[in-house]
Amino acid sequence: MSTNTPDAGQVQKLTRAQLKELEQKQLTPVQRFFELIIMILPLVCGIIAILEYILIPDNSRNANPGVYLAFLIILVIVYNIWGWYTAYKRVKGDKVPYEKLRYRAPLFSALFLLLAGYDYLTLKTGILTQPFVPCLNFVANAFWKDRAMILECTIHTLYLLFLGYFSGCALGLVTGITCGYSKRCRYWVDPIIKFLGPIPTSTWIPIMMVVASSLFGGAVFIIALGSWFATTVASMTGIANVDKDFFEAARTLGATNRQLVFQVAIPHAMPNIFSGLTQAMSSSCTAIMIAEMLGVKSGLGWYMNWSKSWASYDKMFAALFVICIIFTIVTKSLEAVKRYVLRWQNGAEK
Amino acid sequence: MEKNKVTLKLENVSKSFAKVETDEVTHALTSVTTTMESGEFISLVGPSGCGKSTMLRLVAGLIFPTTGKLTVNGKEIEGPAPDRGMMFQKATLFPWLTVRDNIAFSLKMQGKLKGNEDKVENMIKVIGLEGFRTDYPGQLSGGMAQRVALVRSLINEPPILLLDEPLGALDAFTRMNMQDEILKIWQEKQQLAIMVTHDVDEAIYMGTRVLVMDAHPGRVIADIPIELPFPRDRGSREFVEYRVDILNKLHFAGKGALE
């Protein structure tokens, strides 16, 4: 490649992974051994967690010991399969899955140790008092026994979340884009935003409980309001800050006014719009939990509060984990959409 | 080509801008009268503030004259149109579109993309960026980006091509390469090309006519036809004479800025 000038297309064909490999230093045997240890460590820690649970005698009564144990075993098996899969891929020449797992392996090890440690502090010794800080087996049991109800609550929460979020964001995009583009529109909407902006969405909940005919409708309204606000502000700034040069270039290329909005201004404002959508999602997640805990008679927030009043702390914790998982999935999905739409932003900025 | 023959007329064109902070008015361009035809390559050269960019933007239809009239084949210019392609100093490629989609932008805006995909491919070939078809502008170098910008404005085969210091931000070698590339396209299509530059050498190397302009107020002080055959030799005696002549004209105007 150094003898003649490389053809542009040829350089392109080298993938990122191949390039990385070309430039990487060879590992010494000691380092290789160390790498292998790190990959195996999660398995070792997983087995430690299982043995800790089986071998150490329980401090308090432990009903139906199966669920937590099954959970641990499944985790260990999943890691095992994942590990063999990456090894297989690596032999085939694709190092990416291996590197991903290698990056996470120390975290997985720590996770297993954390589970074992928590189990030791709760079930085995009672240093953390039962049943206020329930041991993991209780939580897992509660989840498994009450799964139908938890599923129903999850669906309800997601329904409420999406209804409020999407209606709020859709409206926010419309107002944000029109206001970003038209000064007259901004003149009227700006004061509303300035007035409503500093009020945290949860402040509306008591008002809603008094005013709204149905609490469900009120909750949708609150979530929508928060989302509307975040997307309006973000898309408005995005559209208002479009580089004038882009408009001029587009006009000399024959774009009509309508096309200037849809083909230039909106794509240009997409990074802003997405930061608004992300912010709207986080405010919606907060608002929905508060709404469900204070008034709405269904959903995971309500379920947590309800379990608390029955002193079923295990159910409360089970719901907490479910909330954590669904909110993570929702945020990650939004993130994935964002990465896809804004793929033009990755790539070496010159 | 006959149907693409154009005559651009500027009749007593002036443009003034109100200053932002004071009540004063800047006279960016005062009473310019000239005629330009297809097949000409006009270089507008002069120090900053002489109104050369203003003149180009007037022709593009991005701004309108304070007094006077600009006409293309007798029809007054009413706004930007794809038959007057423009290339800016910044490439202004749309960062969210791939190289291919940037080049196809104009066709798409006019709803003419269907059936013209080969035109786009052809343009990609002209600038030799076949390997970058699906890349985004953020991944291109300055020279590549300007090449894309050039063919993006050429895709409509505009009879008038406006170049607003298109090579100003490039390094010297890329710049000389692109001068030849632009000349090649112009010689083939015989459009009317109008280029703004503050590089006197570039003005002479590329132009069939050089309009020398001066500032305060912005105006045309000389209209010099360059009677040298293409390709031109930057070191030839005639070339140097033209340069001395133009620099002198600007120097006599009391602005030593270019020396």
HADDOCK unambig.tbl for C-alpha pairs under 7 A between the chains (distance, minus, plus):
assign (segid A and resid 8 and name CA) (segid B and resid 131 and name CA) 6.37 0.50 0.50
assign (segid A and resid 9 and name CA) (segid B and resid 131 and name CA) 4.72 0.50 0.50
assign (segid A and resid 245 and name CA) (segid B and resid 92 and name CA) 6.65 0.50 0.50
assign (segid A and resid 246 and name CA) (segid B and resid 92 and name CA) 6.02 0.50 0.50
assign (segid A and resid 249 and name CA) (segid B and resid 92 and name CA) 6.87 0.50 0.50
assign (segid A and resid 251 and name CA) (segid B and resid 80 and name CA) 5.87 0.50 0.50
assign (segid A and resid 252 and name CA) (segid B and resid 80 and name CA) 4.95 0.50 0.50
assign (segid A and resid 252 and name CA) (segid B and resid 81 and name CA) 5.40 0.50 0.50
assign (segid A and resid 252 and name CA) (segid B and resid 82 and name CA) 5.61 0.50 0.50
assign (segid A and resid 252 and name CA) (segid B and resid 84 and name CA) 6.95 0.50 0.50
assign (segid A and resid 252 and name CA) (segid B and resid 85 and name CA) 6.15 0.50 0.50
assign (segid A and resid 252 and name CA) (segid B and resid 86 and name CA) 6.30 0.50 0.50
assign (segid A and resid 253 and name CA) (segid B and resid 81 and name CA) 6.64 0.50 0.50
assign (segid A and resid 253 and name CA) (segid B and resid 82 and name CA) 4.84 0.50 0.50
assign (segid A and resid 253 and name CA) (segid B and resid 85 and name CA) 6.72 0.50 0.50
assign (segid A and resid 253 and name CA) (segid B and resid 106 and name CA) 4.94 0.50 0.50
assign (segid A and resid 253 and name CA) (segid B and resid 153 and name CA) 6.73 0.50 0.50
assign (segid A and resid 254 and name CA) (segid B and resid 81 and name CA) 5.25 0.50 0.50
assign (segid A and resid 254 and name CA) (segid B and resid 82 and name CA) 4.80 0.50 0.50
assign (segid A and resid 254 and name CA) (segid B and resid 106 and name CA) 6.14 0.50 0.50
assign (segid A and resid 254 and name CA) (segid B and resid 109 and name CA) 6.43 0.50 0.50
assign (segid A and resid 254 and name CA) (segid B and resid 110 and name CA) 6.77 0.50 0.50
assign (segid A and resid 255 and name CA) (segid B and resid 109 and name CA) 5.45 0.50 0.50
assign (segid A and resid 267 and name CA) (segid B and resid 96 and name CA) 6.78 0.50 0.50
assign (segid A and resid 344 and name CA) (segid B and resid 95 and name CA) 6.70 0.50 0.50
assign (segid A and resid 344 and name CA) (segid B and resid 96 and name CA) 5.37 0.50 0.50
assign (segid A and resid 344 and name CA) (segid B and resid 136 and name CA) 5.83 0.50 0.50
assign (segid A and resid 347 and name CA) (segid B and resid 138 and name CA) 6.63 0.50 0.50
assign (segid A and resid 347 and name CA) (segid B and resid 139 and name CA) 6.03 0.50 0.50
assign (segid A and resid 348 and name CA) (segid B and resid 138 and name CA) 6.31 0.50 0.50
assign (segid A and resid 348 and name CA) (segid B and resid 139 and name CA) 5.44 0.50 0.50
assign (segid A and resid 349 and name CA) (segid B and resid 138 and name CA) 5.10 0.50 0.50
assign (segid A and resid 349 and name CA) (segid B and resid 139 and name CA) 6.35 0.50 0.50
assign (segid A and resid 350 and name CA) (segid B and resid 138 and name CA) 6.18 0.50 0.50
assign (segid A and resid 350 and name CA) (segid B and resid 139 and name CA) 6.72 0.50 0.50
